[in-house]
Amino acid sequence: METSTLRWIIIIVGALILGSIFLFGNPDKKRKPRASRRQEKHNARRLEPTLDGPDEAIADTSDPLTGEGSGEIGQGELDIGDGQPDLTAEPSAPRKPPPPPPEKIVSLFLVARDNHIINGAELLQAAINTGMEFGEMNVFHRILEGTDKSLFCLANAAKPGNFSRDEWNTFATGGVVLFLTLPGPAFALDTWDSMLATARRIGEILNAELMDDEHKPFTRQKEARIREEMRAWDRSKS
């Protein structure tokens, strides 16, 4: 999978996590009081003139309480070398333009019932049993057979959104999210059907409730609407 594609996955996971904060808890951090103007002026760095001339100054980085400082010079010397170009250096390859952002994102949430938690060992086993592979970005992927392209992903619905390979025995979460992006490597309807079946099976294993992208119980009406959207997508791209 290309680096630029992974960058979009990070953005997508972040957006989905922000939408699920109220489900899995994210207490608001207390705002720190702004420092008074007198304190800001006291903590600001001072530039004092030196005997070397008006154009050179030393940054006062001393601690205002102890008087101890690092003694760093505000303007350092530039390393200009010997002025000769390095003829042995290989020319950098031209950068490829980044791909366009996904045109559509479809997601499903699995939320632990009765305020229970999903532990890492159970989640890992459920993902493996449903054909998911742990890989890039530290999330699970359903890989299109015969390729290295990801059809859809499974991520943590709580911050930071990914999983730690070495913490399955201590990991716990209130829910996970499965999502696909369009355009994708396969037909949209086929990918959606596969993701929905996977989500339902994982939900059965983990005793988790299936919810739509609005964090509401997933209904037959919502399923029918998404299937029609996927059909329309495939028709528009054929």
C-alpha positions in Angstrom: 0.0 0.0 0.0 1.4 3.4 -0.9 2.4 5.9 1.7 0.0 8.5 0.4 -2.9 6.1 0.7 -1.9 5.3 4.3 -1.9 9.0 5.0 -5.6 9.1 4.0 -6.3 6.1 6.2 -4.9 8.0 9.2 -7.1 11.0 8.4 -10.2 8.8 8.0 -9.5 6.9 11.3 -9.1 10.2 13.1 -12.4 11.5 11.7 -14.2 8.4 12.8 -12.7 8.5 16.2 -13.8 12.1 16.7 -17.3 11.0 15.9 -17.3 8.2 18.5 -15.8 10.1 21.4 -19.1 10.4 23.2 -19.6 6.6 23.1 -16.3 5.6 24.5 -15.5 8.5 26.8 -13.2 11.4 26.4 -13.6 13.8 29.3 -13.0 17.4 28.4 -9.7 18.7 29.5 -9.7 21.6 31.8 -8.6 24.8 30.2 -5.5 26.1 31.6 -5.8 29.7 32.7 -4.0 32.2 30.5 -0.9 33.6 32.0 -1.0 37.2 33.0 0.7 39.8 30.8 3.1 40.5 33.6 4.1 36.8 33.8 4.3 36.4 30.0 6.6 39.5 29.9 8.7 38.0 32.8 9.1 34.6 31.1 9.9 36.1 27.6 13.4 35.9 26.4 15.4 39.1 26.6 17.9 40.2 24.1 20.7 42.2 25.6 23.2 44.2 23.6 26.9 43.2 23.7 30.1 45.0 23.2 30.6 43.3 19.8 28.1 45.6 18.1 24.5 46.3 17.7 23.9 43.5 15.3 24.9 40.7 17.6 23.0 39.6 20.7 22.9 36.8 23.2 19.5 35.2 24.1 19.0 35.3 27.9 17.7 31.8 28.5 18.3 31.9 32.3 15.7 30.6 34.6 13.9 33.6 36.1 13.8 31.9 39.6 17.2 30.4 39.9 19.2 32.6 37.6 20.8 29.6 36.0 20.9 29.5 32.2 22.0 27.4 29.3 24.3 30.1 27.9 23.2 29.4 24.3 24.1 32.0 21.7 21.1 33.5 20.0 22.7 33.4 16.5 24.9 30.5 15.7 27.4 30.0 12.9 26.3 28.6 9.6 28.0 25.5 8.3 28.6 26.5 4.7 31.2 23.8 4.0 34.0 24.3 1.4 31.6 25.7 -1.2 32.0 22.7 -3.5 29.0 20.7 -4.7 28.8 17.0 -3.8 29.1 15.3 -7.2 28.7 11.8 -5.7 25.2 12.5 -4.3 22.4 10.8 -6.1 19.7 13.1 -7.5 16.5 12.8 -5.6 13.6 11.1 -7.4 10.8 13.4 -8.4 7.8 13.3 -6.0 4.6 11.8 -7.3 1.6 13.9 -6.9 -0.6 12.8 -4.0 -3.7 10.9 -4.9 -7.1 12.6 -4.5 -9.0 12.1 -1.2 -11.6 9.4 -1.0 -14.9 10.3 -2.6 -16.9 8.3 -0.1 -16.4 6.7 3.3 -18.7 4.0 4.6 -18.3 2.9 8.2 -19.9 0.6 10.8 -19.3 0.5 14.6 -19.3 -2.4 17.0 -20.0 -1.3 20.5 -19.7 -3.5 23.6 -23.1 -4.2 25.1 -24.0 -3.3 28.7 -21.0 -1.0 29.1 -18.7 -4.0 29.0 -15.3 -3.9 27.4 -13.7 -5.7 24.5 -10.3 -7.1 25.5 -7.4 -7.5 23.1 -7.1 -11.2 23.1 -10.8 -11.6 22.1 -10.5 -9.0 19.4 -7.4 -10.5 17.9 -9.0 -13.9 17.7 -12.2 -12.5 16.3 -10.3 -10.6 13.6 -8.2 -13.6 12.6 -11.2 -15.9 12.5 -12.9 -13.5 10.1 -10.0 -13.2 7.7 -8.6 -9.9 8.8 -4.9 -9.3 8.8 -3.0 -7.0 11.2 -0.7 -4.8 9.2 0.1 -1.2 8.1 -0.9 1.7 10.4 -1.4 -0.9 13.2 -4.9 -1.7 12.2 -6.6 -4.8 10.6 -7.1 -5.1 6.9 -9.2 -7.3 4.6 -6.8 -7.8 1.7 -8.2 -8.3 -1.8 -7.1 -11.8 -2.8 -4.1 -11.9 -5.1 -3.1 -8.4 -4.3 -1.7 -6.3 -1.5 -4.6 -3.8 -1.6 -6.9 -3.3 1.4 -10.7 -3.7 0.8 -11.7 -2.4 4.2 -10.1 -1.8 7.7 -10.9 -2.4 11.3 -9.6 0.2 13.8 -10.0 1.1 17.4 -13.0 3.4 18.0 -11.2 5.1 20.8 -8.1 7.2 20.7 -5.5 6.9 19.3 -7.4 4.7 16.8 -4.8 2.0 16.3 -3.7 -1.1 18.2 -0.4 -2.1 19.7 1.1 -5.4 18.5 2.7 -6.1 21.9 -0.3 -5.3 24.2 -3.0 -7.7 23.2 -3.1 -9.2 26.7 -3.6 -5.8 28.4 -5.6 -3.9 25.7 -9.3 -3.1 26.2 -11.7 -0.8 24.4 -15.4 0.0 24.3 -15.7 -0.5 20.6 -14.2 -0.8 17.1 -15.0 0.6 13.7 -14.9 -1.0 10.3 -14.7 1.3 7.3 -14.1 1.3 3.5 -13.2 4.1 1.1 -14.3 4.6 -2.4 -13.1 4.3 -5.0 -11.6 1.0 -3.9 -9.8 -2.0 -5.5 -13.1 -3.9 -6.1 -16.7 -3.3 -6.8 -18.3 -1.2 -4.1 -21.3 -3.5 -3.5 -19.1 -6.6 -3.1 -16.8 -4.8 -0.7 -19.8 -3.5 1.3 -21.3 -7.0 1.5 -18.0 -8.4 2.7 -17.5 -5.7 5.3 -21.1 -6.0 6.7 -20.8 -9.8 6.9 -17.5 -9.5 8.7 -18.9 -6.9 11.1 -21.8 -9.1 12.0 -19.6 -12.1 12.6 -17.2 -10.1 14.8 -20.2 -8.7 16.7 -21.4 -12.2 17.4 -18.0 -13.3 18.7 -17.5 -10.2 20.9 -21.1 -9.8 22.0 -21.1 -6.3 20.5 -23.9 -4.2 19.0 -23.7 -3.2 15.4 -24.3 0.5 14.8 -24.3 2.7 11.7 -22.1 5.7 11.0 -24.4 7.9 13.1 -23.9 5.6 16.1 -27.5 4.4 15.9 -28.6 0.7 15.8 -28.1 -0.7 12.3 -31.5 -1.3 10.8 -32.7 -3.2 7.7 -33.7 0.2 6.2 -30.2 1.5 6.6 -28.7 -1.6 5.1 -31.1 -1.4 2.1 -30.2 2.3 1.6 -26.4 1.7 1.7 -26.7 -1.3 -0.7 -28.6 0.9 -3.2 -25.9 3.6 -2.8 -23.2 1.0 -3.6 -25.1 -0.2 -6.7 -25.4 3.4 -7.9 -21.7 3.9 -7.3 -20.8 0.8 -9.3 -23.1 1.9 -12.2 -21.6 5.4 -12.2 -18.1 3.9 -12.5 -18.8 1.3 -15.2 
